[in-house]
Amino acid sequence: MSDSSSPFTLLARSSQCAARRGELRTAHGTVQTPVFMPVGTQATVKGVTPENLRDLGAEIILSNTYHLYVRPGHELIKKLGGLHRFMNWPGPILTDSGGFQLFSLRQLAKISEDGAAFKSHIDGSALFLSPESAMEVQEALGADIMMCLDSCIPYPAAYHEAEAATALSGRWAARCQTTRDRAARYGNGQLLFGIIQGGMYPDLRRRSLETLLGIGFDGYALGGLSVGEPEELMDEICEFTAAKVPQNSARYLMGVGTPRNLVAAVYRGIDMFDCVMPTRNARNGMLFTSAGRLAIRNARYYDDPRPLDEACACYTCRNYSRSYLRHLYQAREILAAQLMTIHNLSYYTGLMAQMRQAIEEDRFLDFYRDFDKVDSC
């Protein structure tokens, strides 16, 4: 089931659906999949320390090329020993290339064949990010997994617009690989993933993947999903695309999502995820629990002595009541964000562990059905 030339090893598969259990080898450790990556955009996962992340079971985190390029600068981070030392995180790090941020800030950016000219969202200064410089920044950061620079496609998009952006992403991917190949001669062990684009058009998704497979990457990401399309369409494109990625390659669904999204995507054969949802929702007082979502601002929790989730063993649930957390949240205390972020991230890492076990025991289909019942409540 494995390929010695691939950093990804497939360990088990469901006999009833496309769910998979594997592991991904990186320079800073082996990651067990399916896995969720907490988002540390600016070299920090908001509200928690690296030690918190380790304690709650996080194996790999995500940082962002665009944001670290703009501030404090990749040269500074390299000078201070690389991103791992800079943020005191010893485990694997994946860096997004910045393509989605350029998409989000497209009113400040101009995309061309050469790359993206844009204005800093901080001070308005003129900057430029090309496939080559995106690789150079990620190499300087010392990321374990680098991502190709891509041209993200909005939803909805006309076919000709999606086709042009998909072709551009393919040409940029080839330039990223060429730049990476030069650096790889120094034996830094950094992996590079290609990003499958194509919008909501299956034939463009197939064409994009064929282009990337022709170039050859260490793993393949599904980009341009969760950009406003209906969940049913996202599931359809995810299933269609994931099934065509080689079995011995890691499959990464970028920017997704809710617990329901994660379970549905694992069902369809996805291995890796990232999303700001657990941290952002925690700061806004929305908690994920085994019984569904919980809004801590609700008056019903004023004098509730129970933990957020009686089935959860995280630091927050072991030590603090709903009543106390509601008080902190209402008082706008910083501790509220920290404690609730610990819980939400623990919920996500715990969910991934449950899915890995269900796949190993070949009962994932039952897990999927049972979870859907709870999540729909």
Secondary structure, DSSP 4 states (H G I P E B T S, - for coil): -B-TTSSEEEEEE-SSSS-EEEEEEETTEEEEESEEE-B-TTSS-TT--HHHHHHTT---EEEEHHHHHHTT-HHHHHHTT-HHHHHT--S-EEEE-SHHHHHHTGGGEEE-SS-EEEE-TTT--EEEE-HHHHHHHHHHHT-SEEE-------SS--HHHHHHHHHHHHHHHHHHHHHHHHHHTT----EEEEEE--TT-HHHHHHHHHHHHHH--SEEEE-S-SSS--HHHHHHHHHHHHTTS-TTSEEEETTB--HHHHHHHHHTT--EEE-SHHHHHHHTTEEEETTEEEETTSGGGTT--S-S-TT--SHHHHH--HHHHHHHHHTT-HHHHHHHHHHHHHHHHHHHHHHHHHHHTT-HHHHHHHHHHHHT-
